[in-house]
Amino acid sequence: MTIQETVPSAVQAIDRKIVVQKLLSKLEGGSYLEIGVELGQSLLPIQARQKHGVDPNPIVPMRHRIRMFMQNLLSRNKVHLHQMTSDDFFAQRNSILGDSKIDVTLVDGLHTYEQAYRDVLNCLDVLSPNGVIVMHDCNPPSARIAFRARSHSEALKEFPADGDFRWCGDVWKAIVLLRSLHTDLQTFVLDADFGLGIVSRGASTSKLSYSREAIEAMSYEDLAARRTTLLDLRPASSFNEFLASR
Ligand SMILES: C[S@@+](CC[C@H](N)C(=O)[O-])C[C@H]1O[C@@H](n2cnc3c(N)ncnc32)[C@H](O)[C@@H]1O
Protein backbone atom coordinates (compact mmCIF):
# COMPACT_ATOMS: atom_id res chain seq x y z
CA MET A 1 0.00 0.00 0.00
CA THR A 2 1.37 3.44 -0.90
CA ILE A 3 1.37 6.31 1.58
CA GLN A 4 -1.16 8.09 -0.62
CA GLU A 5 -3.61 5.20 -0.27
CA THR A 6 -3.56 5.49 3.54
CA VAL A 7 -4.70 9.16 3.49
CA PRO A 8 -8.43 9.80 2.87
CA SER A 9 -8.78 12.00 -0.22
CA ALA A 10 -10.83 14.57 1.72
CA VAL A 11 -7.87 15.46 3.95
CA GLN A 12 -5.09 15.25 1.38
CA ALA A 13 -3.08 18.46 1.23
CA ILE A 14 -3.21 20.21 -2.11
CA ASP A 15 -0.45 22.10 -3.82
CA ARG A 16 0.04 23.97 -7.09
CA LYS A 17 0.72 20.82 -9.12
CA ILE A 18 -2.46 19.09 -7.93
CA VAL A 19 -4.54 22.23 -8.57
CA VAL A 20 -3.08 22.70 -12.07
CA GLN A 21 -3.50 19.03 -13.00
CA LYS A 22 -7.10 18.86 -11.75
CA LEU A 23 -7.96 22.01 -13.70
CA LEU A 24 -6.36 20.63 -16.86
CA SER A 25 -8.37 17.40 -16.48
CA LYS A 26 -11.64 19.18 -15.74
CA LEU A 27 -11.25 21.62 -18.63
CA GLU A 28 -10.13 18.78 -20.89
CA GLY A 29 -7.29 21.18 -21.38
CA GLY A 30 -4.44 20.40 -23.63
CA SER A 31 -2.16 23.32 -23.00
CA TYR A 32 -0.25 24.56 -19.99
CA LEU A 33 1.97 27.62 -19.54
CA GLU A 34 4.29 28.03 -16.56
CA ILE A 35 5.96 31.37 -15.83
CA GLY A 36 9.03 30.64 -13.69
CA VAL A 37 10.29 27.06 -14.08
CA GLU A 38 13.43 26.83 -11.92
CA LEU A 39 14.19 23.08 -11.55
CA GLY A 40 11.08 22.01 -13.42
CA GLN A 41 9.49 20.51 -10.33
CA SER A 42 6.04 21.51 -11.58
CA LEU A 43 6.59 21.75 -15.34
CA LEU A 44 8.01 18.23 -15.69
CA PRO A 45 5.40 16.08 -13.86
CA ILE A 46 2.33 17.97 -15.11
CA GLN A 47 0.55 16.12 -17.94
CA ALA A 48 -0.70 18.15 -20.93
CA ARG A 49 -0.56 17.89 -24.71
CA GLN A 50 1.44 21.14 -24.97
CA LYS A 51 3.53 22.55 -22.13
CA HIS A 52 5.40 25.87 -22.29
CA GLY A 53 7.82 26.86 -19.54
CA VAL A 54 9.30 30.37 -19.42
CA ASP A 55 12.31 31.32 -17.30
CA PRO A 56 15.37 33.52 -18.02
CA ASN A 57 17.51 31.24 -15.80
CA PRO A 58 15.99 27.76 -15.68
CA ILE A 59 18.03 25.18 -13.76
CA VAL A 60 16.36 22.08 -15.18
CA PRO A 61 18.92 19.24 -14.81
CA MET A 62 20.50 17.93 -18.02
CA ARG A 63 18.93 14.46 -17.67
CA HIS A 64 15.48 16.06 -17.70
CA ARG A 65 16.37 18.25 -20.69
CA ILE A 66 17.39 15.11 -22.58
CA ARG A 67 14.10 13.45 -21.57
CA MET A 68 12.19 16.50 -22.82
CA PHE A 69 14.07 16.36 -26.12
CA MET A 70 13.22 12.66 -26.52
CA GLN A 71 9.59 13.28 -25.59
CA ASN A 72 9.30 15.95 -28.28
CA LEU A 73 10.66 13.49 -30.83
CA LEU A 74 8.63 10.45 -29.83
CA SER A 75 5.41 11.59 -28.19
CA ARG A 76 2.36 13.59 -29.24
CA ASN A 77 2.75 15.53 -25.97
CA LYS A 78 5.26 18.35 -26.39
CA VAL A 79 7.17 20.41 -23.84
CA HIS A 80 8.93 23.67 -24.71
CA LEU A 81 11.36 25.53 -22.47
CA HIS A 82 11.70 29.22 -23.40
CA GLN A 83 14.79 30.77 -21.85
CA MET A 84 13.63 34.37 -21.56
CA THR A 85 11.73 36.68 -19.24
CA SER A 86 7.96 36.52 -19.22
CA ASP A 87 7.81 40.05 -20.69
CA ASP A 88 9.93 38.91 -23.66
CA PHE A 89 7.84 35.74 -24.03
CA PHE A 90 4.60 37.71 -24.22
CA ALA A 91 6.15 40.24 -26.61
CA GLN A 92 6.84 37.29 -28.94
CA ARG A 93 3.67 35.33 -28.17
CA ASN A 94 2.32 35.42 -31.74
CA SER A 95 5.40 33.81 -33.21
CA ILE A 96 5.71 31.30 -30.34
CA LEU A 97 2.08 30.29 -29.77
CA GLY A 98 0.47 31.25 -33.08
CA ASP A 99 -3.31 31.02 -32.70
CA SER A 100 -3.23 28.36 -29.99
CA LYS A 101 -4.69 29.22 -26.60
CA ILE A 102 -3.59 28.18 -23.12
CA ASP A 103 -6.00 26.34 -20.79
CA VAL A 104 -4.14 26.67 -17.49
CA THR A 105 -1.22 28.88 -16.51
CA LEU A 106 0.90 28.95 -13.38
CA VAL A 107 2.30 32.41 -12.58
CA ASP A 108 5.39 31.76 -10.46
CA GLY A 109 8.16 33.94 -11.91
CA LEU A 110 9.60 37.12 -10.42
CA HIS A 111 7.94 37.63 -7.03
CA THR A 112 7.18 41.35 -7.17
CA TYR A 113 3.55 42.41 -7.32
CA GLU A 114 4.12 44.55 -10.42
CA GLN A 115 5.54 41.62 -12.38
CA ALA A 116 2.99 39.08 -11.10
CA TYR A 117 0.16 41.50 -11.98
CA ARG A 118 1.62 42.10 -15.46
CA ASP A 119 2.08 38.35 -15.95
CA VAL A 120 -1.60 37.74 -15.12
CA LEU A 121 -2.79 40.44 -17.53
CA ASN A 122 -0.54 39.07 -20.28
CA CYS A 123 -1.72 35.51 -19.57
CA LEU A 124 -5.32 36.67 -20.13
CA ASP A 125 -4.38 37.54 -23.73
CA VAL A 126 -3.47 33.92 -24.46
CA LEU A 127 -5.99 32.15 -22.19
CA SER A 128 -8.81 30.04 -23.63
CA PRO A 129 -12.35 31.31 -22.77
CA ASN A 130 -12.76 28.95 -19.79
CA GLY A 131 -9.07 28.99 -18.91
CA VAL A 132 -7.77 29.48 -15.36
CA ILE A 133 -4.69 31.28 -14.04
CA VAL A 134 -3.08 29.89 -10.88
CA MET A 135 -0.72 32.20 -8.98
CA HIS A 136 1.78 30.82 -6.49
CA ASP A 137 2.98 32.43 -3.21
CA CYS A 138 0.01 34.77 -2.65
CA ASN A 139 -0.29 34.25 1.13
CA PRO A 140 3.10 34.80 2.81
CA PRO A 141 3.03 33.67 6.46
CA SER A 142 5.58 36.22 7.75
CA ALA A 143 7.02 39.65 6.97
CA ARG A 144 10.36 37.99 6.29
CA ILE A 145 8.92 35.74 3.58
CA ALA A 146 6.99 38.70 2.16
CA PHE A 147 10.19 40.78 1.98
CA ARG A 148 10.13 43.16 -0.99
CA ALA A 149 13.13 42.64 -3.27
CA ARG A 150 13.86 42.86 -6.98
CA SER A 151 15.03 39.23 -7.21
CA HIS A 152 15.32 36.02 -5.22
CA SER A 153 19.07 36.56 -4.81
CA GLU A 154 18.49 40.07 -3.45
CA ALA A 155 16.00 38.66 -0.91
CA LEU A 156 18.48 35.91 0.00
CA LYS A 157 21.21 38.49 0.65
CA GLU A 158 18.94 39.99 3.30
CA PHE A 159 18.68 36.61 5.09
CA PRO A 160 22.08 35.00 4.39
CA ALA A 161 22.05 32.59 7.34
CA ASP A 162 18.82 30.95 6.23
CA GLY A 163 19.69 28.07 3.88
CA ASP A 164 16.14 27.08 2.94
CA PHE A 165 14.81 30.63 2.83
CA ARG A 166 11.42 30.76 1.15
CA TRP A 167 10.57 33.96 -0.74
CA CYS A 168 6.99 34.91 -1.63
CA GLY A 169 7.77 38.62 -1.99
CA ASP A 170 4.75 40.92 -2.27
CA VAL A 171 2.86 38.93 -4.91
CA TRP A 172 -0.12 39.19 -2.50
CA LYS A 173 -0.57 42.80 -3.62
CA ALA A 174 -1.26 41.60 -7.17
CA ILE A 175 -4.31 39.78 -5.76
CA VAL A 176 -5.52 43.00 -4.10
CA LEU A 177 -4.98 44.87 -7.39
CA LEU A 178 -6.92 42.26 -9.38
CA ARG A 179 -9.78 42.29 -6.86
CA SER A 180 -9.88 46.09 -6.79
CA LEU A 181 -9.38 47.03 -10.45
CA HIS A 182 -10.84 44.12 -12.45
CA THR A 183 -14.57 43.58 -12.00
CA ASP A 184 -14.55 41.22 -15.01
CA LEU A 185 -12.38 38.70 -13.16
CA GLN A 186 -13.09 36.32 -10.30
CA THR A 187 -10.06 36.24 -8.03
CA PHE A 188 -9.56 34.45 -4.72
CA VAL A 189 -6.80 32.62 -2.85
CA LEU A 190 -6.76 29.03 -1.63
CA ASP A 191 -5.14 28.59 1.77
CA ALA A 192 -2.62 26.01 0.54
CA ASP A 193 1.01 25.90 -0.65
CA PHE A 194 1.84 29.50 0.47
CA GLY A 195 -1.38 30.78 -1.11
CA LEU A 196 -2.68 29.71 -4.52
CA GLY A 197 -4.36 32.59 -6.32
CA ILE A 198 -7.13 31.48 -8.67
CA VAL A 199 -8.09 33.91 -11.44
CA SER A 200 -10.79 33.25 -14.02
CA ARG A 201 -13.06 35.27 -16.29
CA GLY A 202 -16.47 36.20 -14.94
CA ALA A 203 -18.11 39.04 -13.01
CA SER A 204 -16.41 39.58 -9.68
CA THR A 205 -18.59 38.64 -6.70
CA SER A 206 -16.38 40.18 -4.02
CA LYS A 207 -14.88 43.40 -5.32
CA LEU A 208 -12.51 45.51 -3.22
CA SER A 209 -12.36 49.27 -3.71
CA TYR A 210 -8.74 50.23 -3.10
CA SER A 211 -6.93 52.56 -5.48
CA ARG A 212 -3.63 51.49 -6.97
CA GLU A 213 -1.87 54.08 -4.79
CA ALA A 214 -3.51 52.73 -1.63
CA ILE A 215 -2.43 49.19 -2.51
CA GLU A 216 1.14 50.27 -3.22
CA ALA A 217 1.25 51.90 0.22
CA MET A 218 0.07 48.74 2.03
CA SER A 219 2.51 46.89 4.28
CA TYR A 220 2.77 43.29 5.42
CA GLU A 221 1.07 44.37 8.68
CA ASP A 222 -2.00 45.35 6.64
CA LEU A 223 -2.07 41.88 5.13
CA ALA A 224 -1.58 40.17 8.49
CA ALA A 225 -4.44 42.17 10.01
CA ARG A 226 -6.92 41.55 7.13
CA ARG A 227 -5.66 38.48 5.32
CA THR A 228 -9.07 36.89 4.68
CA THR A 229 -10.64 40.12 3.44
CA LEU A 230 -7.77 41.31 1.24
CA LEU A 231 -7.13 37.96 -0.43
CA ASP A 232 -10.63 36.41 -0.28
CA LEU A 233 -8.74 33.60 1.43
CA ARG A 234 -10.67 30.34 1.27
CA PRO A 235 -9.99 26.91 2.77
CA ALA A 236 -8.15 24.53 0.47
CA SER A 237 -11.23 22.27 0.45
CA SER A 238 -13.18 24.97 -1.41
CA PHE A 239 -11.16 24.16 -4.51
CA ASN A 240 -13.56 21.24 -5.11
CA GLU A 241 -16.50 23.67 -5.29
CA PHE A 242 -14.60 25.86 -7.77
CA LEU A 243 -13.73 22.82 -9.84
CA ALA A 244 -17.34 21.64 -9.88
CA SER A 245 -18.44 25.10 -11.08
CA ARG A 246 -16.19 25.05 -14.17
C1 LIG B 1 9.91 30.02 -7.41
S1 LIG B 1 10.81 29.66 -8.85
C2 LIG B 1 9.63 28.75 -9.84
C3 LIG B 1 9.27 27.40 -9.28
C4 LIG B 1 8.45 26.51 -10.19
N1 LIG B 1 7.31 27.19 -10.78
C5 LIG B 1 7.95 25.29 -9.46
O1 LIG B 1 6.73 25.15 -9.24
O2 LIG B 1 8.79 24.46 -9.06
C6 LIG B 1 10.86 31.22 -9.65
C7 LIG B 1 11.55 31.23 -10.99
O3 LIG B 1 11.17 32.43 -11.65
C8 LIG B 1 12.23 32.77 -12.51
N2 LIG B 1 12.10 34.17 -12.93
C9 LIG B 1 12.67 35.29 -12.38
N3 LIG B 1 12.35 36.36 -13.09
C10 LIG B 1 11.54 35.95 -14.11
C11 LIG B 1 10.90 36.61 -15.19
N4 LIG B 1 11.00 37.95 -15.37
N5 LIG B 1 10.17 35.86 -16.06
C12 LIG B 1 10.05 34.52 -15.89
N6 LIG B 1 10.65 33.85 -14.89
C13 LIG B 1 11.38 34.55 -14.00
C14 LIG B 1 13.48 32.50 -11.70
O4 LIG B 1 14.59 32.32 -12.56
C15 LIG B 1 13.07 31.23 -10.94
O5 LIG B 1 13.60 30.09 -11.57
The ligand as a Gaussian input file, in Angstrom:
#p B3LYP/6-31G(d) Opt

LIG

0 1
 C        9.908000      30.017000      -7.406000
 S       10.810000      29.656000      -8.855000
 C        9.626000      28.749000      -9.841000
 C        9.268000      27.396000      -9.282000
 C        8.455000      26.507000     -10.195000
 N        7.313000      27.190000     -10.778000
 C        7.951000      25.289000      -9.455000
 O        6.732000      25.147000      -9.243000
 O        8.794000      24.460000      -9.064000
 C       10.862000      31.217000      -9.650000
 C       11.546000      31.226000     -10.990000
 O       11.173000      32.431000     -11.652000
 C       12.226000      32.769000     -12.511000
 N       12.096000      34.172000     -12.931000
 C       12.668000      35.286000     -12.380000
 N       12.352000      36.357000     -13.090000
 C       11.545000      35.947000     -14.105000
 C       10.899000      36.613000     -15.188000
 N       11.000000      37.949000     -15.368000
 N       10.173000      35.864000     -16.060000
 C       10.049000      34.520000     -15.891000
 N       10.648000      33.849000     -14.890000
 C       11.381000      34.551000     -14.002000
 C       13.476000      32.498000     -11.698000
 O       14.594000      32.319000     -12.563000
 C       13.073000      31.230000     -10.939000
 O       13.596000      30.086000     -11.571000

